[in-house]
Amino acid sequence: MTLWRHKLDIGDANIFILRGNDGKIGADGGQGQYKELVVGYKTVYINTYNVSVTDLSGDENKRSTLFRYETNQLWESTISGLMMTANKEFVSLNKEGMKVLQLGATSKR
């Protein structure tokens, strides 16, 4: 699915799979199903925390990255991420506080 060629160490990784109906009507008349992979991790040397959302539904050749987020995070300090599946928010917690990322296509608040 993903090939990273940089060979940098990653840490504090969190992996989630989201599944559900997107509410759109498909070509067959049924509701569209979505399946997404959400990965959060920090990298050494460049000191970043990355969150990426990849589409897993449909044809393997047409899968793409739907969302990518990058922020500063020191390698020495810990960070943890969790997925709020009800409203598609990704919450990251570290010593500086909490960040909330809205991953859905529509605003919930």
MMTF fields as JSON, N, C-alpha, C and O atoms, coordinates in Angstrom:
{
  "mmtfVersion": "1.0.0",
  "mmtfProducer": "UNKNOWN",
  "numBonds": 435,
  "numAtoms": 436,
  "numGroups": 109,
  "numChains": 1,
  "numModels": 1,
  "chainsPerModel": [1],
  "groupsPerChain": [109],
  "chainIdList": ["A"],
  "bondAtomList": [4, 2, 8, 6, 12, 10, 16, 14, 20, 18, 24, 22, 28, 26, 32, 30, 36, 34, 40, 38, 44, 42, 48, 46, 52, 50, 56, 54, 60, 58, 64, 62, 68, 66, 72, 70, 76, 74, 80, 78, 84, 82, 88, 86, 92, 90, 96, 94, 100, 98, 104, 102, 108, 106, 112, 110, 116, 114, 120, 118, 124, 122, 128, 126, 132, 130, 136, 134, 140, 138, 144, 142, 148, 146, 152, 150, 156, 154, 160, 158, 164, 162, 168, 166, 172, 170, 176, 174, 180, 178, 184, 182, 188, 186, 192, 190, 196, 194, 200, 198, 204, 202, 208, 206, 212, 210, 216, 214, 220, 218, 224, 222, 228, 226, 232, 230, 236, 234, 240, 238, 244, 242, 248, 246, 252, 250, 256, 254, 260, 258, 264, 262, 268, 266, 272, 270, 276, 274, 280, 278, 284, 282, 288, 286, 292, 290, 296, 294, 300, 298, 304, 302, 308, 306, 312, 310, 316, 314, 320, 318, 324, 322, 328, 326, 332, 330, 336, 334, 340, 338, 344, 342, 348, 346, 352, 350, 356, 354, 360, 358, 364, 362, 368, 366, 372, 370, 376, 374, 380, 378, 384, 382, 388, 386, 392, 390, 396, 394, 400, 398, 404, 402, 408, 406, 412, 410, 416, 414, 420, 418, 424, 422, 428, 426, 432, 430],
  "bondOrderList": [1, 1, 1, 1, 1, 1, 1, 1, 1, 1, 1, 1, 1, 1, 1, 1, 1, 1, 1, 1, 1, 1, 1, 1, 1, 1, 1, 1, 1, 1, 1, 1, 1, 1, 1, 1, 1, 1, 1, 1, 1, 1, 1, 1, 1, 1, 1, 1, 1, 1, 1, 1, 1, 1, 1, 1, 1, 1, 1, 1, 1, 1, 1, 1, 1, 1, 1, 1, 1, 1, 1, 1, 1, 1, 1, 1, 1, 1, 1, 1, 1, 1, 1, 1, 1, 1, 1, 1, 1, 1, 1, 1, 1, 1, 1, 1, 1, 1, 1, 1, 1, 1, 1, 1, 1, 1, 1, 1],
  "groupList": [{"groupName": "MET", "atomNameList": ["N", "CA", "C", "O"], "elementList": ["N", "C", "C", "O"], "formalChargeList": [0, 0, 0, 0], "bondAtomList": [1, 0, 2, 1, 3, 2], "bondOrderList": [1, 1, 2], "singleLetterCode": "M", "chemCompType": "L-PEPTIDE LINKING"}, {"groupName": "THR", "atomNameList": ["N", "CA", "C", "O"], "elementList": ["N", "C", "C", "O"], "formalChargeList": [0, 0, 0, 0], "bondAtomList": [1, 0, 2, 1, 3, 2], "bondOrderList": [1, 1, 2], "singleLetterCode": "T", "chemCompType": "L-PEPTIDE LINKING"}, {"groupName": "LEU", "atomNameList": ["N", "CA", "C", "O"], "elementList": ["N", "C", "C", "O"], "formalChargeList": [0, 0, 0, 0], "bondAtomList": [1, 0, 2, 1, 3, 2], "bondOrderList": [1, 1, 2], "singleLetterCode": "L", "chemCompType": "L-PEPTIDE LINKING"}, {"groupName": "TRP", "atomNameList": ["N", "CA", "C", "O"], "elementList": ["N", "C", "C", "O"], "formalChargeList": [0, 0, 0, 0], "bondAtomList": [1, 0, 2, 1, 3, 2], "bondOrderList": [1, 1, 2], "singleLetterCode": "W", "chemCompType": "L-PEPTIDE LINKING"}, {"groupName": "ARG", "atomNameList": ["N", "CA", "C", "O"], "elementList": ["N", "C", "C", "O"], "formalChargeList": [0, 0, 0, 0], "bondAtomList": [1, 0, 2, 1, 3, 2], "bondOrderList": [1, 1, 2], "singleLetterCode": "R", "chemCompType": "L-PEPTIDE LINKING"}, {"groupName": "HIS", "atomNameList": ["N", "CA", "C", "O"], "elementList": ["N", "C", "C", "O"], "formalChargeList": [0, 0, 0, 0], "bondAtomList": [1, 0, 2, 1, 3, 2], "bondOrderList": [1, 1, 2], "singleLetterCode": "H", "chemCompType": "L-PEPTIDE LINKING"}, {"groupName": "LYS", "atomNameList": ["N", "CA", "C", "O"], "elementList": ["N", "C", "C", "O"], "formalChargeList": [0, 0, 0, 0], "bondAtomList": [1, 0, 2, 1, 3, 2], "bondOrderList": [1, 1, 2], "singleLetterCode": "K", "chemCompType": "L-PEPTIDE LINKING"}, {"groupName": "ASP", "atomNameList": ["N", "CA", "C", "O"], "elementList": ["N", "C", "C", "O"], "formalChargeList": [0, 0, 0, 0], "bondAtomList": [1, 0, 2, 1, 3, 2], "bondOrderList": [1, 1, 2], "singleLetterCode": "D", "chemCompType": "L-PEPTIDE LINKING"}, {"groupName": "ILE", "atomNameList": ["N", "CA", "C", "O"], "elementList": ["N", "C", "C", "O"], "formalChargeList": [0, 0, 0, 0], "bondAtomList": [1, 0, 2, 1, 3, 2], "bondOrderList": [1, 1, 2], "singleLetterCode": "I", "chemCompType": "L-PEPTIDE LINKING"}, {"groupName": "GLY", "atomNameList": ["N", "CA", "C", "O"], "elementList": ["N", "C", "C", "O"], "formalChargeList": [0, 0, 0, 0], "bondAtomList": [1, 0, 2, 1, 3, 2], "bondOrderList": [1, 1, 2], "singleLetterCode": "G", "chemCompType": "PEPTIDE LINKING"}, {"groupName": "ALA", "atomNameList": ["N", "CA", "C", "O"], "elementList": ["N", "C", "C", "O"], "formalChargeList": [0, 0, 0, 0], "bondAtomList": [1, 0, 2, 1, 3, 2], "bondOrderList": [1, 1, 2], "singleLetterCode": "A", "chemCompType": "L-PEPTIDE LINKING"}, {"groupName": "ASN", "atomNameList": ["N", "CA", "C", "O"], "elementList": ["N", "C", "C", "O"], "formalChargeList": [0, 0, 0, 0], "bondAtomList": [1, 0, 2, 1, 3, 2], "bondOrderList": [1, 1, 2], "singleLetterCode": "N", "chemCompType": "L-PEPTIDE LINKING"}, {"groupName": "PHE", "atomNameList": ["N", "CA", "C", "O"], "elementList": ["N", "C", "C", "O"], "formalChargeList": [0, 0, 0, 0], "bondAtomList": [1, 0, 2, 1, 3, 2], "bondOrderList": [1, 1, 2], "singleLetterCode": "F", "chemCompType": "L-PEPTIDE LINKING"}, {"groupName": "GLN", "atomNameList": ["N", "CA", "C", "O"], "elementList": ["N", "C", "C", "O"], "formalChargeList": [0, 0, 0, 0], "bondAtomList": [1, 0, 2, 1, 3, 2], "bondOrderList": [1, 1, 2], "singleLetterCode": "Q", "chemCompType": "L-PEPTIDE LINKING"}, {"groupName": "TYR", "atomNameList": ["N", "CA", "C", "O"], "elementList": ["N", "C", "C", "O"], "formalChargeList": [0, 0, 0, 0], "bondAtomList": [1, 0, 2, 1, 3, 2], "bondOrderList": [1, 1, 2], "singleLetterCode": "Y", "chemCompType": "L-PEPTIDE LINKING"}, {"groupName": "GLU", "atomNameList": ["N", "CA", "C", "O"], "elementList": ["N", "C", "C", "O"], "formalChargeList": [0, 0, 0, 0], "bondAtomList": [1, 0, 2, 1, 3, 2], "bondOrderList": [1, 1, 2], "singleLetterCode": "E", "chemCompType": "L-PEPTIDE LINKING"}, {"groupName": "VAL", "atomNameList": ["N", "CA", "C", "O"], "elementList": ["N", "C", "C", "O"], "formalChargeList": [0, 0, 0, 0], "bondAtomList": [1, 0, 2, 1, 3, 2], "bondOrderList": [1, 1, 2], "singleLetterCode": "V", "chemCompType": "L-PEPTIDE LINKING"}, {"groupName": "SER", "atomNameList": ["N", "CA", "C", "O"], "elementList": ["N", "C", "C", "O"], "formalChargeList": [0, 0, 0, 0], "bondAtomList": [1, 0, 2, 1, 3, 2], "bondOrderList": [1, 1, 2], "singleLetterCode": "S", "chemCompType": "L-PEPTIDE LINKING"}],
  "groupTypeList": [0, 1, 2, 3, 4, 5, 6, 2, 7, 8, 9, 7, 10, 11, 8, 12, 8, 2, 4, 9, 11, 7, 9, 6, 8, 9, 10, 7, 9, 9, 13, 9, 13, 14, 6, 15, 2, 16, 16, 9, 14, 6, 1, 16, 14, 8, 11, 1, 14, 11, 16, 17, 16, 1, 7, 2, 17, 9, 7, 15, 11, 6, 4, 17, 1, 2, 12, 4, 14, 15, 1, 11, 13, 2, 3, 15, 17, 1, 8, 17, 9, 2, 0, 0, 1, 10, 11, 6, 15, 12, 16, 17, 2, 11, 6, 15, 9, 0, 6, 16, 2, 13, 2, 9, 10, 1, 17, 6, 4],
  "groupIdList": [1, 2, 3, 4, 5, 6, 7, 8, 9, 10, 11, 12, 13, 14, 15, 16, 17, 18, 19, 20, 21, 22, 23, 24, 25, 26, 27, 28, 29, 30, 31, 32, 33, 34, 35, 36, 37, 38, 39, 40, 41, 42, 43, 44, 45, 46, 47, 48, 49, 50, 51, 52, 53, 54, 55, 56, 57, 58, 59, 60, 61, 62, 63, 64, 65, 66, 67, 68, 69, 70, 71, 72, 73, 74, 75, 76, 77, 78, 79, 80, 81, 82, 83, 84, 85, 86, 87, 88, 89, 90, 91, 92, 93, 94, 95, 96, 97, 98, 99, 100, 101, 102, 103, 104, 105, 106, 107, 108, 109],
  "secStructList": [7, 7, 7, 7, 7, 1, 7, 7, 7, 3, 3, 3, 3, 3, 3, 3, 3, 3, 3, 3, 3, 3, 3, 3, 3, 7, 6, 6, 1, 1, 3, 3, 3, 3, 3, 3, 3, 3, 3, 3, 3, 3, 3, 6, 6, 6, 6, 3, 3, 3, 3, 3, 3, 3, 3, 7, 1, 1, 7, 4, 4, 4, 7, 7, 3, 3, 3, 3, 3, 3, 3, 3, 7, 7, 6, 6, 1, 7, 3, 3, 3, 3, 3, 3, 6, 6, 6, 6, 3, 3, 3, 3, 3, 3, 6, 6, 3, 3, 3, 3, 3, 3, 7, 1, 1, 1, 7, 7, 7],
  "xCoordList": [0.809, 0.0, 0.85, 0.665, 1.779, 2.629, 4.082, 4.45, 4.887, 6.311, 7.076, 7.035, 7.778, 8.583, 10.025, 10.555, 10.662, 12.036, 13.055, 14.255, 12.616, 13.539, 14.299, 15.362, 13.813, 14.467, 14.747, 15.69, 13.949, 14.047, 13.244, 12.237, 13.696, 12.947, 11.648, 11.599, 10.587, 9.321, 8.988, 9.449, 8.191, 7.805, 6.417, 5.834, 5.891, 4.562, 3.515, 2.728, 3.511, 2.589, 1.213, 1.095, 0.179, -1.201, -1.86, -1.73, -2.571, -3.213, -4.685, -5.023, -5.557, -7.0, -7.604, -7.086, -8.697, -9.452, -10.862, -11.527, -11.315, -12.668, -13.512, -13.079, -14.722, -15.665, -17.04, -17.38, -17.829, -19.189, -19.788, -19.218, -20.951, -21.642, -21.348, -21.374, -21.068, -20.794, -22.046, -21.973, -23.193, -24.443, -24.682, -25.758, -23.708, -23.861, -24.491, -24.258, -25.28, -25.901, -24.946, -24.506, -24.63, -23.706, -24.385, -25.589, -23.613, -24.126, -25.142, -26.037, -25.02, -25.942, -27.2, -28.057, -27.331, -28.514, -28.382, -29.232, -27.345, -27.137, -26.269, -25.677, -26.208, -25.358, -23.893, -23.533, -23.054, -21.624, -20.959, -21.204, -20.137, -19.377, -17.982, -17.41, -17.439, -16.06, -15.266, -15.804, -13.987, -13.043, -11.743, -11.173, -11.267, -10.093, -9.102, -9.491, -7.829, -6.749, -6.18, -5.77, -6.155, -5.631, -4.37, -4.412, -3.241, -1.955, -1.365, -1.279, -0.961, -0.265, 1.078, 1.139, 2.148, 3.49, 4.406, 4.172, 5.468, 6.49, 7.766, 7.993, 8.598, 9.837, 11.036, 10.96, 12.143, 13.381, 14.086, 13.815, 14.962, 15.788, 14.995, 15.401, 13.878, 13.125, 12.073, 11.428, 11.892, 11.038, 9.641, 9.23, 8.928, 7.559, 6.628, 7.046, 5.352, 4.284, 3.38, 2.911, 3.135, 2.382, 1.106, 1.102, 0.042, -1.218, -1.599, -1.654, -1.861, -2.299, -3.512, -3.614, -4.43, -5.644, -5.603, -5.486, -5.7, -5.644, -6.954, -7.483, -7.479, -8.712, -8.412, -7.527, -9.14, -8.957, -10.107, -10.047, -11.138, -12.287, -12.047, -11.299, -12.68, -12.587, -11.359, -10.746, -11.009, -9.915, -8.564, -8.331, -7.676, -6.354, -5.533, -4.758, -5.677, -4.899, -5.376, -4.653, -6.589, -7.144, -7.139, -7.735, -6.48, -6.422, -5.517, -4.499, -5.905, -5.124, -5.108, -5.877, -4.225, -4.172, -5.228, -5.219, -6.134, -7.225, -6.859, -7.365, -5.979, -5.647, -4.242, -3.849, -3.492, -2.151, -1.924, -2.21, -1.405, -1.167, 0.216, 0.612, 0.941, 2.28, 2.453, 2.092, 3.014, 3.261, 4.582, 5.1, 5.117, 6.375, 6.181, 5.24, 7.068, 7.034, 8.438, 9.027, 8.982, 10.318, 10.326, 9.4, 11.372, 11.508, 11.568, 11.073, 12.165, 12.375, 11.091, 11.025, 10.087, 8.858, 7.792, 7.735, 6.964, 5.962, 4.72, 4.4, 4.035, 2.766, 1.88, 2.363, 0.611, -0.343, -1.524, -1.952, -2.046, -3.192, -4.323, -4.094, -5.554, -6.71, -7.777, -7.875, -8.575, -9.588, -10.956, -11.335, -11.691, -13.079, -13.955, -14.22, -14.398, -15.072, -16.457, -16.919, -17.128, -18.479, -18.502, -19.42, -17.498, -17.476, -16.219, -15.942, -15.452, -14.263, -13.263, -12.792, -12.942, -11.919, -10.729, -10.896, -9.525, -8.293, -7.736, -7.5, -7.525, -7.049, -5.627, -5.377, -4.697, -3.33, -3.041, -3.396, -2.381, -2.065, -0.565, 0.065, 0.006, 1.413, 1.555, 0.553, 2.79, 2.975, 2.54, 2.279, 2.459, 2.008, 0.496, -0.023, -0.218, -1.671, -2.309, -1.799, -3.443, -4.252, -4.546, -4.832, -4.473, -4.855, -5.953, -5.899, -6.951, -8.068, -8.088, -8.138, -8.049, -8.111, -9.449, -9.814, -10.17, -11.444, -11.13, -10.696, -11.341, -11.003, -12.172, -11.97, -13.374, -14.556, -14.658, -14.004, -15.497, -15.675, -16.583, -16.504, -17.437, -18.354, -18.054, -17.627, -18.275, -18.032, -19.089, -20.28, -18.662, -19.589, -19.916, -20.893, -19.128, -19.332, -19.554, -19.743],
  "yCoordList": [-1.195, 0.0, 1.255, 2.144, 1.321, 2.5, 2.062, 1.118, 2.747, 2.443, 3.706, 4.695, 3.667, 4.799, 4.482, 3.472, 5.318, 5.089, 5.83, 5.705, 6.593, 7.412, 6.618, 7.066, 5.481, 4.599, 5.275, 4.898, 6.256, 6.891, 6.075, 5.457, 6.079, 5.412, 6.157, 7.385, 5.395, 5.991, 5.472, 4.402, 6.228, 5.839, 6.344, 7.134, 5.879, 6.256, 6.146, 7.069, 5.032, 4.829, 4.395, 3.625, 4.901, 4.531, 4.223, 4.99, 3.09, 2.669, 2.384, 1.687, 2.937, 2.745, 2.482, 2.963, 1.722, 1.501, 2.012, 1.617, 2.893, 3.441, 2.775, 2.636, 2.36, 1.771, 2.376, 2.754, 2.465, 2.956, 3.371, 3.127, 4.003, 4.543, 6.03, 6.748, 6.488, 7.913, 8.708, 9.927, 8.045, 8.741, 9.066, 9.548, 8.815, 9.082, 7.868, 6.727, 8.129, 7.055, 6.633, 7.455, 5.338, 4.819, 4.552, 4.764, 4.085, 3.797, 2.666, 2.624, 1.746, 0.62, 0.959, 0.095, 2.193, 2.623, 2.462, 2.956, 1.785, 1.593, 2.692, 3.491, 2.714, 3.707, 3.33, 2.153, 4.343, 4.12, 3.711, 4.314, 2.713, 2.247, 2.867, 3.005, 3.236, 3.704, 2.845, 2.309, 2.732, 2.026, 2.797, 2.922, 3.318, 4.185, 3.723, 3.265, 3.849, 3.547, 4.864, 5.72, 5.029, 6.236, 5.839, 4.971, 6.481, 6.174, 7.464, 8.476, 7.415, 8.532, 8.041, 6.985, 8.778, 8.369, 9.58, 10.588, 9.467, 10.516, 9.965, 8.755, 10.864, 10.459, 11.077, 12.173, 10.347, 10.797, 11.78, 11.771, 12.604, 13.589, 14.777, 15.918, 14.553, 15.701, 16.166, 17.194, 15.408, 15.795, 16.236, 17.368, 15.344, 15.631, 14.52, 13.378, 14.873, 13.901, 13.986, 15.066, 12.851, 12.792, 11.982, 10.965, 12.439, 11.699, 11.605, 12.617, 10.392, 10.23, 9.32, 8.36, 9.636, 8.848, 8.335, 9.114, 7.004, 6.366, 5.65, 4.973, 5.794, 5.127, 3.658, 3.351, 2.748, 1.314, 0.692, -0.49, 1.45, 0.897, 0.933, 1.77, 0.031, 0.014, -0.694, -1.506, -0.378, -1.008, -0.647, 0.509, -1.631, -1.394, -0.382, 0.366, -0.339, 0.573, 2.013, 2.928, 2.233, 3.585, 4.146, 5.194, 3.468, 3.954, 5.175, 5.271, 6.093, 7.331, 7.82, 7.352, 8.762, 9.414, 10.508, 11.405, 10.432, 11.393, 12.623, 13.717, 12.435, 13.517, 13.284, 12.148, 14.368, 14.275, 15.503, 16.63, 15.268, 16.336, 16.141, 15.013, 17.214, 17.151, 18.313, 19.449, 18.017, 19.049, 18.755, 17.641, 19.739, 19.584, 18.725, 18.94, 17.751, 16.893, 16.39, 15.721, 16.703, 16.229, 14.715, 14.145, 14.068, 12.624, 12.173, 11.097, 12.983, 12.603, 12.615, 11.935, 13.354, 13.414, 12.504, 12.325, 11.946, 10.985, 11.693, 12.811, 11.009, 11.487, 10.272, 9.189, 10.462, 9.378, 9.908, 11.045, 9.094, 9.491, 8.499, 7.305, 9.002, 8.124, 8.651, 9.853, 7.729, 8.041, 8.05, 7.094, 9.116, 9.202, 8.847, 9.7, 7.604, 7.115, 7.714, 7.79, 8.135, 8.674, 9.946, 10.142, 10.815, 12.073, 12.237, 13.333, 11.149, 11.134, 12.222, 12.969, 12.306, 13.23, 12.425, 11.38, 12.914, 12.303, 13.215, 14.398, 12.678, 13.454, 13.009, 11.819, 13.956, 13.644, 14.353, 15.514, 13.606, 14.108, 14.053, 13.018, 15.168, 15.204, 16.153, 16.631, 16.431, 17.248, 18.7, 19.398, 19.162, 20.53, 20.668, 21.776, 19.553, 19.627, 18.644, 17.551, 19.069, 18.205, 18.917, 20.114, 18.162, 18.686, 17.804, 16.579, 18.431, 17.699, 17.98, 19.135, 16.902, 17.019, 16.48, 15.346, 17.277, 16.841, 16.144, 16.798, 14.838, 14.083, 13.921, 13.516, 14.222, 14.063, 15.144, 16.184, 14.88, 15.821, 16.991, 18.06, 16.799, 17.861, 18.258, 17.428, 19.513, 20.007, 19.474, 19.491, 19.004, 18.446, 19.449, 19.265, 20.496, 21.455, 22.841, 23.775],
  "zCoordList": [0.0, 0.0, 0.0, -0.831, 0.936, 1.041, 1.064, 1.763, 0.305, 0.262, 0.614, -0.118, 1.746, 2.163, 1.841, 2.304, 1.062, 0.64, 1.499, 1.257, 2.487, 3.263, 4.324, 4.753, 4.76, 5.735, 7.072, 7.767, 7.436, 8.748, 9.759, 9.411, 11.007, 12.06, 12.308, 12.238, 12.602, 13.006, 14.392, 14.789, 15.125, 16.468, 16.799, 16.056, 17.926, 18.414, 17.303, 17.091, 16.61, 15.492, 15.986, 16.94, 15.322, 15.589, 14.252, 13.298, 14.184, 12.942, 13.227, 14.183, 12.377, 12.516, 11.144, 10.136, 11.098, 9.864, 10.094, 11.052, 9.211, 9.263, 8.193, 7.049, 8.564, 7.606, 7.841, 8.962, 6.774, 6.92, 5.596, 4.533, 5.675, 4.505, 4.404, 5.404, 3.188, 3.009, 2.671, 2.514, 2.556, 2.298, 0.836, 0.485, -0.023, -1.448, -2.126, -1.728, -3.139, -3.902, -5.012, -5.816, -5.045, -6.045, -7.371, -7.51, -8.357, -9.692, -9.666, -10.511, -8.708, -8.613, -7.823, -7.642, -7.351, -6.608, -5.106, -4.366, -4.631, -3.195, -2.616, -3.341, -1.292, -0.648, -0.797, -0.755, -0.972, -1.138, 0.158, 1.202, 0.101, 1.252, 1.193, 0.112, 2.34, 2.373, 3.348, 4.317, 3.067, 3.928, 3.827, 2.743, 4.959, 4.965, 6.026, 7.101, 5.712, 6.636, 7.157, 6.372, 8.484, 9.12, 9.878, 10.75, 9.543, 10.165, 10.729, 10.034, 11.998, 12.638, 13.162, 13.792, 12.918, 13.353, 13.418, 12.751, 14.241, 14.275, 13.644, 13.641, 13.108, 12.436, 13.137, 13.692, 13.098, 13.712, 12.765, 11.565, 13.273, 12.559, 12.033, 12.254, 11.345, 10.844, 11.848, 11.638, 12.95, 14.073, 13.641, 13.896, 12.993, 12.586, 13.036, 13.227, 13.205, 13.432, 12.217, 11.859, 11.583, 10.339, 10.533, 11.225, 9.924, 9.869, 8.4, 7.701, 7.932, 6.548, 6.509, 7.273, 5.607, 5.396, 3.97, 3.024, 3.819, 2.513, 2.247, 3.129, 1.046, 0.632, 0.348, -0.451, 0.994, 0.772, -0.007, -0.345, -0.295, -1.008, -2.508, -3.013, -3.195, -4.656, -5.178, -4.484, -6.406, -7.13, -6.509, -6.155, -6.378, -5.777, -6.563, -5.967, -7.869, -8.708, -8.616, -9.011, -8.098, -8.02, -6.601, -6.352, -5.675, -4.295, -4.198, -4.884, -3.342, -3.231, -1.79, -0.951, -1.522, -0.226, -0.204, -1.047, 0.757, 0.851, 1.67, 1.423, 2.644, 3.564, 4.108, 4.374, 4.269, 4.846, 5.72, 5.315, 6.928, 7.882, 8.489, 8.782, 8.675, 9.251, 10.223, 9.916, 11.404, 12.397, 13.106, 13.023, 13.792, 14.506, 15.75, 16.514, 15.959, 17.141, 17.405, 16.556, 18.57, 18.914, 19.084, 19.662, 18.58, 18.663, 20.126, 20.464, 20.983, 22.372, 23.199, 24.223, 22.795, 23.583, 22.961, 21.745, 23.818, 23.357, 22.84, 23.243, 21.939, 21.394, 21.162, 20.831, 21.336, 21.132, 20.338, 20.536, 19.449, 18.65, 18.807, 18.999, 18.723, 18.749, 17.819, 17.569, 17.31, 16.308, 16.953, 17.629, 16.751, 17.207, 16.0, 15.153, 15.923, 14.72, 14.516, 13.377, 15.563, 15.417, 14.575, 13.777, 14.745, 13.994, 13.14, 12.651, 12.956, 12.111, 12.489, 11.631, 13.78, 14.256, 14.752, 15.381, 14.468, 14.948, 16.023, 15.775, 17.209, 18.353, 18.682, 18.877, 18.745, 19.155, 20.478, 20.679, 21.378, 22.711, 22.931, 22.712, 23.365, 23.755, 24.94, 25.473, 25.357, 26.56, 26.365, 27.344, 25.122, 24.867, 24.884, 25.018, 24.748, 24.758, 23.803, 23.559, 23.272, 22.42, 21.104, 21.084, 20.002, 18.691, 18.129, 18.245, 17.52, 16.939, 15.444, 15.021, 14.635, 13.184, 12.701, 13.011, 11.952, 11.365, 10.041, 9.092, 9.964, 8.766, 7.81, 6.665, 8.24, 7.393, 6.34, 6.426, 5.335, 4.238, 4.627, 4.021, 5.624, 6.042, 7.479, 8.282, 7.801, 9.141, 10.099, 9.785, 11.256, 12.237, 13.331, 14.057, 13.465, 14.57, 14.042, 14.821]
}
